[in-house]
Amino acid sequence: MPDPTPVADVPPLPPRPADGHKGTFGTVLVVAGSRNMAGAAVLCGTAALRGGAGLVQVACPAAVQAAVAAGFPSYTTFGFRGEGDGTISASAADVVVGWGKKASAVAVGPGLGQGADVTAFVRAVLHGLPNTPVVLDADGLNAVAPFTGDFRDRPGPLVVTPHPGEFARLTGLSASEVVARRESLAAEFAERFGVIALVKGAGTVVTDGRRVYRNSTGNPGMATGGTGDVLTGLIAALLGQGMAPFDAAVLGAWAHGRAGDLAAADLGQTALTSVDLLAHLAPVFRDLEAGGTRP
């Protein structure tokens, strides 16, 4: 394939008209969480709100719904059938698909856990939402690895956000090869399967196969649990507001890293947590709203 065109500019925020209301800014459904990983759902749902979504709904196993609902007051929650241990039941896919069809964008994967039921559940949700923009991350990625052509022709955009280990599982390559050839492999993957690939790490790569963006924000303090959940919710919020998928992934990566840089400036890198990213998204978007510069 021809070399993808490098992109340096970060797209602007979606407009917020003066007469806008909750429906104007999109509904995001976050499908996340399981027993022992309820926090992933909280982080992802809260990030979607911080990213400007008008309404955020978090779907999680009923066993953890109370914990997820207590995590943040500004989203609503749906509890769906789970197994006795608080993990996902494949039979819950139909009801989640019903909720997803009413959403502007769907985020799937953070904290779902792993196993045959999770794999069947995630695949059923993706097949059941062919027209809805989806961000797939974490355990959602593990459920579709190795990635094949199953979702190649879905009309709705699919954004995948793996770290190098997850990308290695998706492609069947070694993690060391992914690290060595991350940009070219991501572009080949995106072009082959018709997805937006965001491969995390220092200098996160975003590509649709034709264009490639290498992110300049972020720092090692962000190498801590939950930061990927924040990114997933953030990109879903931008998709839900009508941004083009590649642009949403680029702006999401940049704003996520910028929030990490502001948090590190305030707190240092060692003590930085994913919750600190949420708190520092506000000044990032405030500056963008005011016309702040972007690389």
N, C-alpha and C positions, 0 to 999 in steps of 0.2 A: 504494500500500500504506500501511497505518497506520504512524505513527512507531513504531520499536522502543522497548521499555522500557529506560531506562538502568539498568545494573547497576553497583554500586560495590563490593560485597563480593567478596573473593577466597576461593574455596572452600578447605577444609582439605585437608591431605594425605590420601591413602588410608590406611586403618588398616593396621598391620603386626602381625598376631596373633602371640602368643608362640610358637605352634607352627607358624608359617609356614615354608615352604621355597622353593626356587627356583621351583617351579611355582606357588606361591601368588601370586607377584609378577609373573607374566607373562613371556612370551617375545617379544622384539622382533626382527624381521628388518629390518635396514637394507640397502637396495639403493642403492649409491652408489659413486662413484669411477671413475676411468679414468686412463690414463697422463697424467701431469702434474697430476692432481687426486686422487691417493690420499689426501691429507690431509683432504679433505672427508669421506671415509668414516671416517677415524680420529676426527675431531671428532664426527661424528654418533653413531657407535657408543659412544664414551666418554661422551658426554652422556646417552645412554640408560641407561648403567650408573649415572651420577651421579644420574639421575632416579629410581632405585629399581627398575629392571627386574630380575627374577630371573635372566634369561638373555638375552644379546644375541648375535645372529649377524649378521655383516656379509657380505653377498653382493656380490662385485665381480668385474670381469674377471680371469681367471686371470693375466694379465700383471702385475697389480699386487697380487696376493694376498699375496705375501711382504712387500711394503712395508706393506700394511695390517695384516697380522698382527703385524709388528714394532712397530706404533704404540702398542699397548696390550695387556697380557697377559690381560686379564680377559674379553674377548669371543672367540668363535670365528669362523672365517671359512670361507666357501664361495667357491670360484673357479668362474666360469661362462665359457662360450665367448665370446670376443671377436674383434674383427677384428685383423689383423696389427699395426695401429698402437696396440693397447691400448684401443680404444674398444669400445662395446657392439655385439654382434651381435643382431639381432632374433630370431634362431633360439634364443636363450637364454631367451626368455620362459617357455617351458613348464616348464623345470626350476626357475626362480625362483618361478613360481606354485606348484609342488609344495612348495617350502620355505615359502612364505608361508601356505599352508593350515594349516600346523602352528603358526603364530605367533598370539599374542594381538593384535598390532598390527604394522603394516609402515610403514616410512618409505621413501619413494622420491624420488630426485632429486638429492641433493647430488653435484656433481662428475661427473655421468654424461656430460657433453658434449652436443653438439647434432648434428643430422643426421637423415637419413631413417631410419636403423636405430634410433637412439635413440627417435624418435617412435613407430615401430612397436612397439618393445620396451615402452615405458611404457604405451601404450594396451592392449597385450595383457596386461600384468600387471594393470592396473586392471580390465579385463573379466574376467580369470581369477580375481580375488579379490573377488567381489561382496559377500561377507558379512563380510570382514575389515576392521576399522578401519584406515584408511590416512591418513598424513600426506604430502601432496604438496608439494614445495618445489623451488626452483631450476630445474635443467634438466628436472625432471619437469613443472614448470609450463609451461616453454617447449614441451614436447612436446604439450601439449593446448591450446595457444593457436592461434586464438581458441576460447574455451570454449563448447561447445554443450550440448545436452541429452543427450549420449551416456551420461552417468553419473547422470542425474537420479533414476532409480528404483532405484539399487543399495541393497540392504537395509543394508549396513554403512556406518558413517559415513565421510565424506571431509572432511578438514581441509586447506584450502589456505592457504599462508603466503607470499603474494607481497609483495615490496616494490613501491612505486608503479609502477616501470617494468614489472615483470612483470604487475602488475594491469592496466596499460594494454594490454599484449599480450593478456591474457585477455579483456578487454572490447571491444577495438577502439577505445578512447578514447585521447586524448592524455594523456601523463604530467602535463601541467599541469592538465588537468581532473580527473584522479584526485586530485592533491594538493589542489585547491580543494574537492572534494566527496567526500573519502575516506569519511567515515562513512556518508553516505546511499547512495553507490554500493556500498559493501561490503554494507550491509543489503539493498539491492535484489538484488544478485548472490546472496547467501546464500539469500534467500527464493525466488528464481527457480529455482535449481539444487539446492536441498536440501542445501547444504554448510555447513560452518563456515568463515567467511572471517576470516583474521587478516591484516590489511594493516599492514605494518611501517612504522616511522618514529617520530619523536617523538610520544608519545601513541599508541602502537600501538592499532589498533581490532580488537576481536574481536566477531563477531556471527553469530547463526544466523538473522537476519532478523526475529526476534521480540524479541530482546534485544540490547543493545549495551553493550560494556564498553570504556572508554578507559583504557589503562594509564598509571600514574603513575610507574613506575620506569624507570631507564635514563638514559643520558647520551651526549653526542656521541663519547666515547671508544670507544663500541661500533660506530662506523661504520668497521669494518675487516673484512677478509676472514675468513670462517669463522664469524662470530657467528651467522649464520642457520642454519648446519649444526648448531650447538649447540642452537638453539631447536627445530629439527626433531626431533632425537633426544630432547630433553627431553619434548616433547609426546607423542611415540610411547610413551615409558616410562610416562607417566601414563595414557594410553589402555590400555596393556597391563595396568595394575593395576586396570582396571575403572572408571575415572572416566568420567562422561558426557562426550561430545566437547566441548561448549561449556565445561564446567568445566575440562577438561584444557587447553584452549587458553588460558583465562583464567589459570589457575594457572601454566602454562608461561611465558606472557608476563611475568607479575609476577615469578616467581622468576628468570627470565633477566635481566630488567632490574635486579633487586635484586642479583644476582651482579655485574653490571656496575658498579653503584654502589659495592659493597664493594671491587671491584678498583680502581676509580678513586680511592677514598679511600686505598688502600694504595700505589698506583703512579702516580697521576696519569692524566689522560685521554690524553695524547699517546702514551705508551708502551704503553697497554693493548692486548692481543691476545686473540684468541678462546681461546687456551689458558688465559689468566688467568681467563676466565669459568668454565672447568671447575674450576679450583682453588677458586673462590669459591662454587660451588654448595653445597659441603659446609656452610659456616656458615649459608647461607640455610636449608637443610633442617633443620639442627640447631636453629635458632631456631624454626622452625615446629613441629618435634616437641615442643619445650619449651613450646609455647603462645604463641609470640611474636605480637605484634599484626600485623594486616594492615589495610590501608585498607578 
